[in-house]
């Protein structure tokens, strides 16, 4: 009964969490397609530079407290209020720090307009500080339905604001306005749904306990974020902002699958698997099932998107972004492993090993110096290609230690996911080969309608081949996903 109840809870959580992320990303993505035709790669490059600093500050504001609260089974009012006070005061301090250092950042990147962009964009940090605990409370209750409704509402509003500002000719400020309006909306709605009023109360006991677990996550988060943003620093400093814009556009398309899938898996599996932390047999079984089903989706989606990247970019955002398609093809081979990283690292947290979590991040980031050096001295393509190799090494490190603790080794994981990878690779390869045959024999231009027809044809071909192979090989993960999807559709029909 426990397994059945947990499975239902997990499926429901995954469903609503997927709706949350996919709906938000879909709205943002579709609006982004319009904005990409109204704005320039340089505009997106400037925002990419601003995000370097707001992302790092976000690590200090979160400080690992949210994860600590979720894992603590008996979280008290003192715990919640203490985290709220820490989030709020840290966000205020960091805002004023960025306010005063903004001119120096602008001077380093040789773009004077960064001063105002940083000072205004950073306001979002203080606003979001009011929503961190509110969001954590929903996650702890596995109430992803409420989160999804809030996310959809804020996504729609921020999209309206962004489009209105872009059509008004406000350029890069349209992206800033879009971000801030979304943050304000989600914060207000989270406070309203939770009906929890924080107090300015600080408990030393709560702080010591939560920070004792969260401090390792804070350091790990800082290291990871800095390393992720270093790519933006290198591209923004040693290349043109327009090149950074092309890279961030590639990352936006990549995030259609990898980011959404990773967030959904990370958000749902941690609270669900935390409930099983005292039963290692059930924990291992759930862990293995999550990895197998998640990676089928990740491999199939990522490899097919890499195959159709060029006509997809031409159709959706235009030829001015064609360079992004080449970056996207490389990036996808790295990020398709992100869900695996997330699941294995989540297992360390479920088992209470935040200390090991931190050590692994330090080991991995030492290795990750290589792509950065290559990016500075040999070019952006070498940086991206080497990051794929480093990503595989990172996966081995994550899987080795989590597998050692639970008895589900790196070798076991590879054996489990290899059938899905090979089938997805075959389908994507056939689509890619077909595209190049069409380019070489029939059409190789940039016309919208011609590329739309090509995109549809090769996408259907790749999907059809992959699904046929999944069925013929009787892949168990495919049939499990199919069963879940059919049940979800039937429920949706009943609602409609």
N, C-alpha and C positions, 0 to 999 in steps of 0.2 A: 504493500500500500504506500509505503514511504517513497519508493522509487517511482511509482505511478504518479503520485501527487507532485513530486519534484519535477518529473518530466513535463507534466501539464503546466506547472508554474514556469518552468524554463521556456517551454514553447510559447506560452503567453507573453512572457517577458521579452523573448527574442522578437516576437511578432510586433509588439508595440514599440520596442526599441528600434526595430527596423523601420517602422512607419515614422517614428520620430526623426531618425537620421536621414532616411531616403527622401521623405517629403520636404524636409528643410533643405537638403542638398539639391533636390530636384528644382525647387523654386529658385534657390540661389543660382544654380547652374543655368537654368533657362534665362533668368534675368541677366546673368553674366554673359550669355551669348549676345544679348542686345547691347549690353554695355561695351562688349569687346569691339563692336562696330562703331560705337560713339566715342570711345576713349582710345588711347594709344598704348603700345607696349611700355613707353616711358612712364605713363601714369601708373600703371601696375607695378613698374619697377620701383617707383618712389614709395608706394604703399608696402612693397616687399621689404624695403629698408626700414620703414617705421615698425613693421611687425617684428623685426629682429629684437628690438628693445622692449616692446610690450609683451612679447612672448616670454622673455627672460624674467621680467618683473612678475608675470603671472605665476611663475614657479614659487617665488617668495610669498606671494599672497596666499596661494593654496597650501603650501608648506606640508603637504602630505596629510593634513588633518582630515580631509574628507574620507580618504581610504581608511584611516585609523578609526573614524567614527563608524563606518560601515562594518568593519571587522569586529568592533566591540559589541558583543551581544546585548549588554545591559547599559547602553549609553544613557546618561542622565541629562537633566536640564542644565546642570552646571557645565557638562561637557559641551553641549550645543552653544551655550552663551559664551563660553571661553573661546571656542573656535571663531565665533562671530566677531568678538572683540579683536582677536588677533588678525583676522582677515581685513577688518575695517581699518585699523590703525596702520597696518603694513601698507595697504593700498594708498592711503593718504601720504605717507612718508615717501613712497616710491614715485607718486605723481609729481611731488614737488622736486624730487631729485631729477627726474626727466625734464621737468620744466626748465631748470637752471642749466642742465648740460646740453640742451637741445642745440644751442649755437655751435658748440664744439663738435657735435655729431654732424651737423650740416657742413661744417668746415672740412671735416675728414672726408665726407663723400662728395664734396665740392658742389653742393646743391643748396642754395640759400632757402628755398621754399620748404625745406625739411623742418625748419624751426617751428613754423606755425602748424604744420601737419602733425608733428610729434606732440606739441602742447595740447592740441584739440583732441587728437585720437586717444591720448592717454587718459582722458576723462572717463573713458569706458572702464578703466581698471577700478576706479572708485565706485562706479555704479554697480559693476558686477560683484563687488565685495559683499553687497547686500543679499546676493542670490546664492552664494556658494553653499551655505548651510541649508538653505531652503531646498536646493536641488539634491543635496545629500540625503535629506530626510525622505524625499520621494524614492530615491534609489534604494535606501535601506529597507523601505517597505515594499520594494519591487513594484512600485506603482508607475510603470512606464506609460500607462495610458494617459495619465494627467500630463506627464512630461511631453508626450507626443502632441497633445492638443495645444500646449503652450508654445512648443517649437513651431508648429504650423502657423499659429497666429502671428508670432513675432517674425517669421520668415516672410509672410505675405506683406506685413506692414513695412518692414525694412526694404523690401523689394520695390514697393510703391514709392517710398522716399528716394531710393537710389535712382530709379528711372526718372522721376520728376526732376531731380537735380541735374541728371545727365542731359535730359532734353532741354533744360534751361541753360545749358552751356557752362556748367560749373566745373567741368573736367574732373580732376582727381578728387575734388571735394565731394563728388557724388558717392565715391566709395567710402569716404569717412562718414558722411551722413547716413549711409546705409548701415554701417556697422553700429554707430551710436544709437540709432533709432531701434535697432533690433535688440541691443543690450538693455535699453530702458524698458521696452515692452516685455521682454522675458522676465526681467527682475520684478516688475509690478505684478505680472500674472503668477509668478511663483509664490510671492508673498500672499497674494489673495487666495490661491488654492490651498496652501499649507495652513493658513490661518494661525500661524505661529509668530508671536511677537517677541523678538529677541530683547534681552536686557543687557545693559552695559555692566555685565558682571563677569569678573575674572577669577577663576579658581586655580590656585597654584597646583593643587593635587591633580586636577583634570589636565592641566597643561603638561605637567611632568609625564603623566601616563601617555597622553596622546602624542606628545612631541617625541617621547621615547621611541615610539613605533614610527611616527611620521618623519622624524629627522633624517633617517636613512633615505626615505623616499624623496624628501626635499632635495638632498644633495644629488641623488640619482636624477631627479627631474631637471635640476639645473644643468647637470652635465649633459643629459640627453638633449635638452632644448638648445643649449649653447652650440652643441655639435650640429644639430639640425639647422640652426640659423647661420652657422659658419658658411654653409653653402651660399646663402644669400649675401653674407659679408664678402666672400671671395668674388662672387659674380658681380656684386654691386660696386666693389672697389677696383677690381682689376679689369672689368669689362664695362660696357655701357649699361645704364639703367634699362635701356630697351632690351638688352640680352637677359637681364634679370626678369623683365616682364614676360619674355618668351618662356623662361624657365618656370615662373609661377603659373603661367597659363597651362603648361604641361602638367604641373602638379595639381591644378584644378581638375583636369580631366582624369588624371590618375586617381584622385580622391573620390571619383564617382563610385568606385568599387572598394579600393583598399582602405581608405579612411573610414568610410561608412561601415564596412564589414568589421574592421578592427575595433571601432568604437562600440558597435553593437555587442560583439563577442566579449570585449573587456568589461563593458558596463553590466552585462547580464550574468556572465559566468562567475564573476567575483562574489557577489552576494549569494548566488545559488550554491556554488561550490563551498563557500564558507560555512553553509549550514551542514555540510557533510564532512567537515574537517576532522571529526573524531571517528569516522568510519572509513578507513583507508581502502577497503575493498570497493565500496560504492564510489568513493572519490576517484579512484583509478578508472573505474568503468565509465563514469561521467566525463572524465578528462579525455579519455580515448575517443569517446563518441563525438565530443565537441571538435576535437582536432580533425577527425576524418571527414565529417560533414562540412565543416567550415572551409577546409582546404580544397574540397571539390569545387565549391563556389568561387574561391579565390583564384585557383588555377584556370578554370574555364573562362571566367570573366576577364582576367588580366591578359592571358595569352591571346584571346580573340580580339581584345581592344588593341593590343600591340600590332596585330596583323592588319587591322583596318584603320590605323592611326592617321595616315595621310589623307585619305578621302574624307574621313570623319572631321578632321580639322578644317579642311577646305569647305565642306558643306555647312558646318555649324558656326564657324567664326570668321571665315574668309582667308584669302591668300596672304594677308599681312601677318598671319600667325603661323605660316607654313613651317618655320624653323622649330616651333614648339612640337610639331609632330615627330621630329627626329629625337628630341629630348624625351618625349613621352614613351617612345618604344623602348628606350634604355631603362628609364625610371621604372616602368611596369615590371621588369624582370627582378628588380630589387624589392619593390613594395608588395609584390604578391606573397612574400613571406612574412609581411607585417603581422597578420593574424596569428601565425605560429609564434612569433616573438611574444606577442601579447598574452597568448594562452599559457605559454611556459613561464613567463614572468608572473602572471597572476597566480600560478600554482605556488610559487615561492611565497607570495604574500598570504595565500590561504593557509599555508603551513607555518606562518609566523616568522619567516626568514627574511625580514626586510634588510638585515645586515648583509646577507649573501646577495640580495638584490642589488645593493649598492656596490659591493665588490665586483660583481659581474659588469656593471655599467662602467666602472673604472677600467677593467681589463679590456672591454670592447672599445671604449673610446681611445685607448692607446693605439689599438690596431687601426682605428678610423682616421688616424692622422694621415695615412697614406693617400687617400683620395684628395684631401685638402691640399697637400703638397703638390700632387700631380695637377690639380686645378690651377694653382698659381703658376707653375713652371711649364706645363705641357698643354694646357687648354681644357675647356669645359667638358669635351667628350671623354677625355681620359679620366676626368674626375668622376663622371657618371658611370663609366664602364667599371672602373675599379671599385666603386661603391656597391655594385652588384656582387662582386667577389667577396667584399668585406661583409655584405649582408648574409651570405651563406655561412661564413665563419661565425658571425654573431649567432646565427640560428643554432649552430653546433654547440656553442658555449651555453646558450640558454637551455637547450634540450638536455645536454649532458648532466647539468646539476639538478634540474627539476626531475629528470628521469631517475637519477641516482637516489633522490629522496623518496620517490614513489614507486620505483620498480618498473618504470615505463621508459626505456632507454631511447637514445637518439636513433639507434638502429631499428628498434621497434616502430618508432614514429615514421621513419623513412619507408619501411616496408608497408605500413598502413596507407600512406598518402601517395606512394609511387604510381599505383594504377590510375588514380585520378589525374596525376600530372601527365603521364604518358598519353592518355586518351585526349586530354585537353590540348597537348602539344601537337598531336596528329591533326586534330580538327583545325587548329590555328595555322599550322604549317600549310595545309591544303588551301585555306583561304588566302594566305599570303602569296603562295605560288601562283594561284589563280589571278590575283590582282596584278602581279608583275607580268603575267602572260598578256592580260588585257592591255596593260600599259605599253608593252612592246609591240603588240600586233594591231590592236584596235584603236585605243585612244590614250593619250598621255598628257592632255591639257588640264586646265584649271576651271573649266566651265562648271557652274553650280549643278545644273540638272544632270549632266553626264556623270559627275562624281557621285551624285545622289543615287543614281541607278546602280553604279558600280558598288557603292557602299552597301546598299540593300542586298544585292546579289551575293557578294562575297560573305556578308554576315550570315545570311541564311544558309549558305553552303557550309561555313565553318560550324555553325550551331547544329545543323542536320547531321553532319558526319560525327560530331562529338556525341550527340544524344543517341545516335544509332549504335555507336560502340559501347556506350554505357549500358544500353539495354541488352545488346548481344552478350556482353561479358557478365551480365547480371550483377552489376556493381551495387552493393548493399546501401551505400551512402546515397546514391542517386535515387533509389526507390524510397528511402526514408524521407529525403527532401521532397520527393514527389507526393508522398502521402501527407506530409505536413501542409504542402501547398494546396492540395485538393481540399483538405479540411478547412483551411483558411478561406478558400474561395467559396465553399458551401456556406460558411458562416456569414461571409460578406453578402452572398445572395439572399440569405435569410433576413439580414438587416435591411437590405434594399427592397 
